[in-house]
Amino acid sequence: RNGVGILAMDIYFPAACVPQEVLEAHDGASKGRYTIGLGQDCMAYCSEVEDVISMSLTVVTSLLKKYNIDPKLIGRLEVGSETVIDKSKSIKTWLMQIFEESGNTDIEGVDSSNACYGGTAALLNCVNWVESKSWDGRYGLVVCTDSAVYAEGPARPTGGAAAMAMLIGPNAPISFESKYRASHMAHVYDFYKPDLSSEYPVVDGKLSQTCYLMALDSCYRQYLGEQFSISDADYCVFHSPYNKLVQKSFARLYFNDFMRNCSSVDNDAKEKLQPFANLTSEESYQSRDLEKASQQVAKHLYDIKVQPSTLLPKQIGNMYTASLYAALASVIYNKHSSLGGQRILMFSYGSGLTSTMFSLKLHDGQHPFSLINIASVLDVTTKLESRHETSPEKFIETLKLMEHRYGAKDFETSKDTSLLPQGTFYLTKVDSMYRRFYEKK
Ligand code: ACO
């Protein structure tokens, strides 16, 4: 089967958001700490009527409708999420309601979870299925859905929320290049969710940054075996917990190229990086001077190869499993008319830790599975512009309420749908048996 990959994409994110500049002032943080220090513009969050299930019901319904896909044509449905609503019942089973209606219950797949990596696991499963002997000719569907919320403190501004849906099949405009794939997996406690009574993670922020960059290095070095350098990628798309880490990641790839004397590194950059050439790898992760120097010399390439991917992650925040794919969607949205024949390097990271680097090849495609149509369905600008900016007080009040609602039963929501676009699913109640009920606006 030729060109297995992503045929179609859609994204949903909550209408409620809080601008980082306002949050920064409210939190008493120094000016620029969230906007420049973390590199974030705005943060989306779920109101009390939305959650990872409602968002995924919304995005799947929307994708099927906008690309005119008969629900009977889905043969595999995989969900990636790290937001736990039920320890046994997968989010996929809620989504089955959409398919049961059309008489299709013959759909393989369940949820995958490991921090922000679950979406990539789900995607690789679907791609592998289409490439395998078990494929029955139907489409795969991948859903990445998460609500990222943190306890009060420095991690709180790195929250966010969204759901992505991706249709998988052969002859895709966004296809996998199986030659380039590398993983790095290890046991660490950098970010984890051991407290089952709380939605918030336990996080060692500094360690998680270092683990992320070490995983990036490890994956990239395996690519280097294939004589790969950043000149071979037209765009580099990273999992994006906050934009500053993406800037550091690209700079790190550039430093790797420098250490291998690649032609992608010009003479001026070589001179500026030379003082760091003899650092041990451990020292290199701790050196702020190296971080600054490599970010500076890589900046002109960052603007071309990375910046187009940062639109949604900077505006929405960390979407955990959806984050990498919202960054990919940003490239498609911004650059759809010039992507034919180009290559996108992808890096997926999930704390704990799991990571994979892989490569996508772009083709213009044919309607409805064309880059131009995907960009039009994503409709990013309209979606961003129709959002509702709320005060930090409203955001904090919502998080407080959700702390009580998490794991609770026997309550009704406000059913306030005033901010929701037509066609959005929302939570109406959780009954005495913890059963959740949703309706569509
Ligand atoms: N103006 C400009 N920059 C500023 C300002 C200011 N007023 N104040 C601080 N900064 C800069 C700092 O210099 C630093 O930049 P640098 O890293 O380039 O040197 C940056 O802001 C961050 O500041 P720190 O003091 O280093 O860290 P902070 O206490 O703000 O915490 C952190 C940041 C660790 C990312 C925290 O938000 C966190 O723990 N987040 C969750 C964990 C996470 O996302 N990890 C990533 C991988 S795992 C995952 O995806 C969940």
Residues whose N, C-alpha, C, O or C-beta is under 5 A from the ligand:
A	BS01	ACO	S30 K31 G32 R33 I36 G37 L38 C116 P154 A155 T158 F191 V203 G205 K206 S208 Q209 Y212 P241 S351
